[in-house]
Amino acid sequence: MSSINEMLDFKSSQALTLGVELELQLVNTRDFNLAPDANDLLRRAADDVHAGELKPEITQSMIEINSGVHARYETLQSELRLTRDRLAAHARQMNVAIAGGGTHPFQKWKDRKIYPTERFLSVSDKYGFLAKQFTVFGQHVHIGCASADDAIYLTHALIRYVPHFVALSASSPFYQGVDTAFDSSRLSIVNTFPLAGTMPFVRDWHAFTEYFATMQGFGIVKSMKDFYWDVRPKPEFGTVEIRVCDTPLTVDRAAQIAAYAQALARMLWAARVDWIKPELYLVHGYNRFQAARHGLAGVLVDPATRASVSIADDIQNTLRQLAPHAAELASTGALDALATLVRDEGNDAAWLRRAFAARTTLPDVVREQSARWMEE
Amino acid sequence: MAAEFLPAWPPAANSFILFGLVLLAGLIGGRIASRTRVLPSITGYIAIGFLLGPGVLGWLTEDALRDARIFVDISLGVVVFELGRRLDLQWVRHDRWLLPSGVAESLLSFCAMFALLRYFDIAPLEAAVAATVGVATAPAVVLLVAAELKAEGPVTRRALWHVALNNIIAMLGVALLLPFIEARDSGSPWNPTARALWLVAGSFLLGYLAFWVTRLVARFIGKSDAPQFVLIVGMIVLTVGLAQNGHLSVLLALLVFGVAVRNFDRAHHLIDIRFGHAARLFFIVLFVVTGATLRPDQFGPIAWIGLALVLVRLLGKAVALYLFASPARISIQQAATLSLALTPMAGLAIGMTQPIYDVAPEFGARLAAIVASGIAILHLIGPVATRYALVASGEGDSSELD
């Protein structure tokens, strides 16, 4: 049990601090297919000074940016911009490009190469073709929690807002060369893993520890990393991690989405809502699908009122409720940008579909999305 | 007495029979080579050509090789065009050490080969021309080995860029030396200078014109794979023909065509078409014919001169790339595998010396004698070296039989 206690020792962190992980695509500049250059990019960037870190991901055309820990949205945004500028400079020197987006529009998963670390090779061994299909690109948002029980509360409460995160960040309409009709096709790929889904309905950290011990006793999980949940507590960081977002097409959008999560956490902790009941999870699968399939145009069922409401309207309502919290957190600008997205410009999936309509081929779309990420 | 309607026995060979047999034999030879997991298929194609060619069995006669010339020229056109498409001029802007390291690699290997040939008492002009020709890396070998291994990554990308550049440098070098060769034979340098100018400027112009027409037609036909494939192949064949008729450099014209397609199609009317299986047909013929030009005596006692040439050439490239590794931010291992990948020498096989034969046949023959054994040796070790380099760099997958 001591190893469980160590593993589940929830490191308290300053509440409402935030950080993000962004998985990014490396593409070549010739046909804009994925390029297996992660190793070389990481080698070149190793000497750079980062607040966070750069890491390899499951296949060799992916890299992951981990930001540092921030109290404010603005500093997170400037760090991400700085990292982007550095990475973009390296990429140009290597004659490759970096792009956001939840999927690469036309790569074929069978062509992918597993990044040769022990963990990734074991994942590949365990999951077969799912490992290569996991060449999808997500944004994870971390919110600092003062205590483990706060984390359990927030993990449940955020489930209500998962469709918002999916719809706001959706940037994977194209997958394996076709328009999937989904705004986020990436989310369906994550679903195929046996330990995907949501945390069970545990009331507090003690109950969670018991659940984990049971799963470990079955021999199903070894560590928290084995749970591919939509929202999960992350004891070693002292955070709650939202894992449903596609990587947006720009780092600014990534920072705005993190700011949305931060303001939500502030509101939810302040209000201590009374709708955290098993019912929350009855509507979750439906709501999540609506967001992935239709984006902002989807319809979700509010578990508290049982009313159906369009995701776009629900986000606008939430943004209004969040205004005072955003003011306290100095993130009003970020939330205004999201309001504009919902009202006028649409999400990144809409942007990608417009690019395809204008340009007619998927390599053209990738060229434009990489130019957008690299700010060319 | 045989019935008249029956064909003669044994059946006489014609171009079709020949083409079919070359393909089949090459295919089997290539398969045997790739099954070793050490040799690339190209080595098999070349070995089959050598075996069937005038040098050993003599089934492929000189006439037959001449008949196959058209396929060889088309495959070279495809190869050089494809190579041109790898030369991203933007990259030079973003990596300011790329061009210097490419020029240094060419220059140093030139100097090393020139010094060696002078050491063996080869006359300066002959030595200069031979060393210039030697600068170029065989594009077909590197492209095909990379395709076979499905190699992609920093070393492969850089290797193809260097191949494109050292081919351009070698072609321009040969054109530059051409007036001197002709002046020595005929006395007056004026006419030959004009010829060299025509060769270079004309080839550039033709290549650019081919691009311009291609883009124009592409705008009309739209961005679909099959029509653009036909368009590109058609334009390549047309450009090969025009270059031949205009006494221009086929290679330079097609290289410029490829470079223009990659860099000047600003509105992106052209898509990145793949030659795929169709190209394989032509490549087999190309390498079987290349193998057939080898003679057993090239591996005889004079081979060690050739071997020395190969080694100093490799050394020149390796030293240059090593010196530029740190500023260009490539690792020492990358520099080493990159140098090794550039081992195959293009030489006479790809027709770079054709203009020399045109102006001074005797000089051409002397030149061929000097570099022939080096080239012969490189046909054997070049593809193997490139294959080894791309596998060692981790970018080529040696486990895959394509």
Interface residues (C-beta under 8 A of the other chain):
Chain A: N28 T29 R30 D31 A35 P36 D37 N39 D40 R43 R44 R92 Q93 M94 N95 D111 K113 R359 T360 T361 P363 D364 R367
Chain B: R85 R86 D88 Q90 W91 H94 D95 K150 E152 G153 P154 R157 W161 G222 K223 R262 H268 I271 D272 R329 S331 Q334 G394 E395 D397
